[in-house]
Amino acid sequence: MTTKILVIDDDCSICGLLSMYLVNEGYEVKAVHDGAEGVATFRSYDPDMVLLDIMLPKKDGWQVCREIREISNKPIIMISAKGDTIDKVLGLELGADDYMVKPLDMKEVFARIKAVLRRYTKHEEPDSEVVRFDNIEISLQRYELRVKGRPVDLPPKELELLYFLAANASLVFSRDQLLDKVWGFDYLGDSRTVDVHIKRLREKLGDVSDKWTIKTVWGVGYKFELIDG
């Protein structure tokens, strides 16, 4: 089945360039030019991935990302002329999977698309392992987190990160090691991505149990720590 990509960008020349190259690479592409149309098209087109500009008419990319994340965990790569660290972090905190700064290099675009899609489709690979600790159960085969027996939605990378840390409880991993193990060696982002995802996991799971915690080991990285007693 052909992978469908939705491009949301008000620059028609960029949309045309991306569409041409992506179609040549075997993808199916639909391009729209404002945020409101982008959200509507996402619902009707059901793409496998979104390439999303920030500076859009009607609804900006931040709002589009929020609305997509309310209904879907499909991968989103933000593309913007805004290259400040604060913008990249905001994009990741809103649920984007990656962030690229214009002008775009097509080889890098393809590399990032492939890397993000590979991470997203990991759950389709056979994996019978289930990790259980007090009040949580994490399954990569079902791609599911259960908290106190009830399913809890997590974006793919948050679940993969939690699974990896819990499966290696008490071991400390640096940010670079986590990028390698969870995001893959070909990930082209930076280590701040790990911090953002750890922050989100703590916000969602901070009160779940007093038997374990996701701990920062200052100067080293993070670990899933088991608490005695």
C-alpha positions in Angstrom: 0.0 0.0 0.0 1.3 3.4 -1.0 2.3 5.7 1.9 0.2 8.9 1.9 1.8 12.2 2.9 -0.2 15.4 3.6 1.8 18.6 3.0 0.4 21.7 4.7 2.3 24.9 3.6 1.1 28.2 2.2 4.1 28.4 -0.1 2.9 26.9 -3.4 6.4 26.5 -4.7 7.5 24.5 -1.7 4.4 22.3 -1.9 5.1 21.8 -5.6 8.7 20.9 -5.0 7.9 18.5 -2.2 5.1 16.9 -4.1 7.3 16.3 -7.2 10.1 14.7 -5.2 7.9 12.7 -2.9 5.9 11.3 -5.8 9.1 10.3 -7.6 10.1 8.5 -4.4 6.9 6.5 -4.5 4.7 8.4 -2.1 1.2 9.6 -2.6 0.9 13.3 -1.8 -1.8 15.8 -1.2 -0.9 19.5 -0.6 -3.1 22.2 1.0 -2.3 25.8 1.8 -3.9 26.9 5.0 -4.3 25.5 8.5 -8.1 25.1 8.6 -8.0 23.2 5.3 -5.1 21.2 6.6 -7.1 19.9 9.6 -10.2 19.1 7.4 -8.0 17.3 4.9 -6.3 15.3 7.6 -9.7 14.0 8.7 -10.9 13.1 5.1 -7.6 12.0 3.6 -6.2 10.0 6.5 -2.5 10.4 5.6 0.3 8.3 7.0 2.3 11.4 7.8 2.0 15.2 7.8 4.6 17.7 6.8 3.5 20.9 8.5 4.6 24.5 8.2 4.1 26.8 11.1 3.3 30.2 9.5 -0.1 29.4 8.0 -3.2 31.5 7.3 -6.5 30.8 9.2 -4.8 28.4 11.7 -1.1 28.4 12.4 1.0 25.2 12.5 0.9 25.1 16.3 -2.9 25.0 16.4 -3.0 22.4 13.5 -0.6 20.2 15.4 -2.7 20.5 18.6 -5.9 19.6 16.7 -4.3 16.6 14.9 -2.9 15.3 18.2 -6.4 15.4 19.7 -7.5 12.7 17.2 -4.4 10.9 16.0 -0.9 9.8 16.7 0.1 9.8 13.0 3.7 11.2 12.6 4.1 15.0 12.1 7.3 16.7 10.8 7.2 20.4 11.3 8.9 22.5 8.6 9.6 26.2 9.2 11.8 29.1 8.6 11.9 29.6 12.4 15.0 27.8 13.6 15.2 29.0 17.2 15.6 26.3 19.8 12.4 27.5 21.6 10.4 26.9 18.5 11.8 23.4 18.0 11.1 22.5 21.7 7.5 23.9 21.4 6.9 21.8 18.3 8.1 18.7 20.1 6.1 19.5 23.2 2.9 19.8 21.1 3.5 16.3 19.7 5.5 16.8 16.5 7.9 13.9 15.8 10.6 16.0 14.1 11.4 19.6 13.1 13.1 20.8 10.0 14.3 24.3 9.2 13.9 25.9 5.7 15.5 26.0 3.2 14.9 22.2 2.9 17.5 19.8 1.5 15.5 17.0 -0.2 17.9 14.2 0.8 17.5 15.2 4.4 13.7 15.4 4.0 13.6 11.8 2.7 16.0 10.6 5.4 13.8 12.1 8.1 10.6 10.8 6.6 12.0 7.3 6.4 13.4 7.5 10.0 10.1 8.8 11.4 7.9 6.3 9.5 10.3 3.4 10.6 9.8 4.4 14.3 6.1 4.8 13.9 5.6 1.3 12.3 7.8 -0.5 14.8 4.7 -1.7 16.6 3.8 -3.9 13.6 6.9 -6.0 14.2 6.4 -9.2 16.3 7.2 -8.6 19.9 5.6 -10.7 22.6 7.3 -8.9 25.5 5.2 -7.2 28.1 6.8 -5.2 30.9 4.9 -4.9 34.2 5.5 -2.9 37.3 3.2 -1.5 40.0 0.0 -0.2 38.4 1.4 -0.3 34.8 1.7 -2.8 31.9 3.5 -1.9 28.7 3.1 -4.0 25.5 4.9 -3.2 22.3 3.0 -6.0 20.5 -0.3 -4.4 21.2 1.3 -1.0 21.4 -0.5 -0.3 24.5 0.0 1.1 28.0 -2.4 0.1 30.8 -2.5 2.1 34.0 -4.3 0.3 36.8 -5.8 -2.0 34.2 -7.1 0.8 32.0 -5.6 1.7 28.6 -3.9 5.0 28.3 -3.1 6.7 25.0 0.6 7.6 24.5 2.2 8.8 21.3 4.4 6.1 19.7 7.8 7.5 20.9 6.6 8.1 24.4 5.5 4.5 24.7 8.7 3.2 23.1 10.8 5.3 25.5 8.9 4.2 28.6 9.1 0.5 27.4 12.8 0.7 26.9 13.5 2.3 30.3 11.2 0.0 32.2 12.5 -3.1 30.4 16.0 -2.0 31.6 14.9 -0.9 35.1 17.7 0.5 37.3 20.1 1.0 34.4 21.1 4.5 33.5 21.1 5.7 29.9 22.6 8.9 28.5 20.5 11.0 26.1 22.6 9.8 23.1 22.1 6.2 24.1 18.3 6.7 24.3 18.3 8.4 20.9 20.2 5.4 19.5 18.0 2.7 21.2 14.6 4.4 20.9 14.8 6.7 17.9 17.4 4.8 15.9 21.0 5.5 14.9 19.8 7.4 11.8 17.8 10.0 13.8 18.8 13.5 12.8 17.5 15.5 15.7 19.2 16.5 18.9 19.2 15.2 22.5 16.7 17.8 23.7 14.1 15.5 22.1 14.7 13.0 25.0 14.2 15.7 27.6 10.9 16.7 26.1 9.6 13.1 26.0 10.7 12.4 29.6 8.9 15.6 30.7 5.7 14.4 29.0 5.9 10.9 30.6 6.4 12.4 34.0 3.4 14.7 33.6 1.2 11.7 32.6 2.6 9.1 35.0 3.9 11.1 38.0 1.2 10.0 40.4 0.7 6.4 39.2 2.9 4.6 41.7 5.2 5.1 44.6 7.1 1.9 43.7 9.0 3.4 40.7 9.9 6.7 39.1 11.6 8.0 36.0 14.7 9.5 37.6 17.2 12.0 36.3 20.8 11.1 37.0 22.5 14.4 36.8 25.3 14.7 34.4 24.5 11.2 33.0 20.9 10.7 31.8 17.8 8.9 32.9 16.7 5.6 34.4 13.5 3.8 35.5 14.2 3.5 39.2 12.6 1.0 41.5 11.8 2.4 45.0 12.3 0.0 47.9 9.5 -0.3 50.5 
